[in-house]
Amino acid sequence: MYEAKKATASASTKTIVGYRQFQLFNMCAKLKGATYVGDVTMPDEKLKPVWDHCKAEAKSAVAGRPASHQREILKEDIELECMKRKGIVFHPSRLL
């Protein structure tokens, strides 16, 4: 997000700066191997326990596998599925 803000800082107020910023953020995330799944509209105090639980569940699930890119992808997939199973809903950004 920092890089996206930096890249759009000098944009004219006549442009859709927020949209450009999000596009850059999304492209940067994809280049780094991440996939944007949506925004979560839930207070942090409700999200954090689920987030922590799912991180721990995914870490435990891949613990016996050797370190690799595939292991990290699997770990992220397990985290995401856990969050969905626990009732977290991801909403696509209005900027997409």
Backbone hydrogen bonds in HBPLUS format (Angstrom, degrees):
<---DONOR---> <-ACCEPTOR-->    atom                        ^
c    i                          cat <-CA-CA->   ^        H-A-AA   ^      H-
h    n   atom  resd res      DA  || num        DHA   H-A  angle D-A-AA Bond
n    s   type  num  typ     dist DA aas  dist angle  dist       angle   num
A0005-LYS N   A0001-MET O   2.86 MM   4  6.11 160.4  1.90 155.4 160.2     1
A0006-LYS N   A0002-TYR O   2.89 MM   4  6.10 159.5  1.94 151.4 157.6     2
A0007-ALA N   A0003-GLU O   2.94 MM   4  6.09 156.0  2.00 145.1 151.4     3
A0008-THR N   A0004-ALA O   3.12 MM   4  6.28 137.1  2.32 140.7 151.0     4
A0009-ALA N   A0005-LYS O   2.97 MM   4  5.79 109.9  2.47 142.1 157.0     5
A0011-ALA N   A0008-THR O   3.12 MM   3  5.29 165.1  2.14 113.7 116.8     6
A0015-THR N   A0012-SER O   3.13 MM   3  5.65 165.4  2.15 113.1 117.6     7
A0020-ARG N   A0016-ILE O   3.06 MM   4  6.35 165.5  2.08 157.6 161.7     8
A0021-GLN N   A0017-VAL O   2.80 MM   4  5.95 161.7  1.84 156.3 162.0     9
A0022-PHE N   A0018-GLY O   2.99 MM   4  6.16 157.5  2.04 143.3 148.7    10
A0023-GLN N   A0019-TYR O   2.92 MM   4  6.18 159.8  1.96 151.1 157.0    11
A0024-LEU N   A0020-ARG O   2.94 MM   4  6.19 162.3  1.97 153.2 157.2    12
A0025-PHE N   A0021-GLN O   2.94 MM   4  6.17 157.6  1.99 146.8 153.5    13
A0026-ASN N   A0022-PHE O   2.83 MM   4  6.02 165.5  1.85 155.7 159.1    14
A0027-MET N   A0023-GLN O   2.88 MM   4  6.11 160.6  1.92 150.8 156.1    15
A0028-CYS N   A0024-LEU O   2.88 MM   4  6.02 161.1  1.92 149.5 154.9    16
A0029-ALA N   A0025-PHE O   2.89 MM   4  6.13 160.7  1.93 151.4 156.9    17
A0030-LYS N   A0026-ASN O   2.98 MM   4  6.22 157.5  2.03 147.8 153.7    18
A0031-LEU N   A0027-MET O   2.94 MM   4  6.22 155.5  2.00 148.3 155.0    19
A0032-LYS N   A0028-CYS O   3.04 MM   4  6.31 140.9  2.20 144.4 155.0    20
A0032-LYS N   A0029-ALA O   3.14 MM   3  5.09 125.5  2.45  93.0 107.1    21
A0034-ALA N   A0029-ALA O   2.76 MM   5  5.02 154.8  1.82 153.0 144.4    22
A0033-GLY N   A0030-LYS O   2.96 MM   3  4.94 155.0  2.03 101.3 109.2    23
A0039-ASP N   A0091-HIS O   2.66 MM  52  5.04 158.0  1.71 151.8 144.4    24
A0091-HIS N   A0039-ASP O   2.74 MM  52  5.04 171.6  1.75 149.8 151.4    25
A0046-LYS N   A0043-PRO O   2.96 MM   3  5.55 145.0  2.09 116.1 125.8    26
A0047-LEU N   A0043-PRO O   3.04 MM   4  6.30 156.7  2.10 151.8 159.2    27
A0048-LYS N   A0044-ASP O   2.85 MM   4  5.71 171.5  1.85 156.0 157.3    28
A0051-TRP N   A0047-LEU O   2.84 MM   4  5.98 166.9  1.86 162.8 167.2    29
A0052-ASP N   A0048-LYS O   2.83 MM   4  5.98 169.1  1.84 159.4 161.3    30
A0053-HIS N   A0049-PRO O   2.96 MM   4  6.08 160.9  2.00 143.4 149.0    31
A0054-CYS N   A0050-VAL O   2.89 MM   4  6.08 166.6  1.91 156.9 160.0    32
A0055-LYS N   A0051-TRP O   2.93 MM   4  6.10 154.7  2.00 151.1 158.3    33
A0056-ALA N   A0052-ASP O   3.05 MM   4  6.22 162.3  2.08 148.2 152.7    34
A0057-GLU N   A0053-HIS O   2.87 MM   4  6.12 156.0  1.93 148.2 155.7    35
A0058-ALA N   A0054-CYS O   2.97 MM   4  6.06 162.0  2.00 146.0 150.1    36
A0059-LYS N   A0055-LYS O   2.94 MM   4  6.09 158.0  1.99 147.2 154.0    37
A0060-SER N   A0056-ALA O   2.97 MM   4  6.11 159.6  2.01 148.2 153.3    38
A0061-ALA N   A0057-GLU O   2.99 MM   4  6.18 149.5  2.09 141.6 150.3    39
A0062-VAL N   A0058-ALA O   3.17 MM   4  6.41 142.2  2.32 147.5 155.0    40
A0063-ALA N   A0060-SER O   3.37 MM   3  5.10 160.2  2.41  98.0 103.7    41
A0065-ARG N   A0062-VAL O   3.07 MM   3  5.52 160.5  2.11 118.0 124.2    42
A0072-GLU N   A0068-SER O   3.23 MM   4  6.58 155.1  2.29 144.4 149.9    43
A0073-ILE N   A0069-HIS O   3.00 MM   4  6.35 155.6  2.07 151.2 158.2    44
A0074-LEU N   A0070-GLN O   2.90 MM   4  6.10 163.7  1.92 150.6 155.0    45
A0075-LYS N   A0071-ARG O   2.88 MM   4  6.08 157.3  1.93 147.3 153.9    46
A0076-GLU N   A0072-GLU O   2.99 MM   4  6.23 159.4  2.04 147.1 151.7    47
A0077-ASP N   A0073-ILE O   2.91 MM   4  6.18 157.4  1.96 150.6 157.4    48
A0078-ILE N   A0074-LEU O   2.90 MM   4  6.14 156.3  1.95 152.6 158.7    49
A0079-GLU N   A0075-LYS O   2.97 MM   4  6.22 157.5  2.02 148.2 154.5    50
A0080-LEU N   A0076-GLU O   2.94 MM   4  6.16 164.4  1.97 151.8 155.5    51
A0081-GLU N   A0077-ASP O   2.96 MM   4  6.15 165.6  1.98 150.3 154.2    52
A0082-CYS N   A0078-ILE O   2.92 MM   4  6.02 157.5  1.97 147.4 154.0    53
A0083-MET N   A0079-GLU O   2.93 MM   4  6.19 160.3  1.97 150.9 156.2    54
A0084-LYS N   A0080-LEU O   2.99 MM   4  6.27 159.8  2.04 151.1 156.4    55
A0085-ARG N   A0081-GLU O   2.85 MM   4  6.03 157.1  1.90 146.8 153.8    56
A0086-LYS N   A0082-CYS O   2.87 MM   4  6.12 138.8  2.04 145.4 157.0    57
A0088-ILE N   A0083-MET O   2.90 MM   5  5.34 158.5  1.94 156.9 149.9    58
A0087-GLY N   A0084-LYS O   3.05 MM   3  5.21 160.2  2.09 108.1 111.9    59
A0096-LEU N   A0093-SER O   3.36 MM   3  5.65 166.6  2.38 106.0 109.7    60
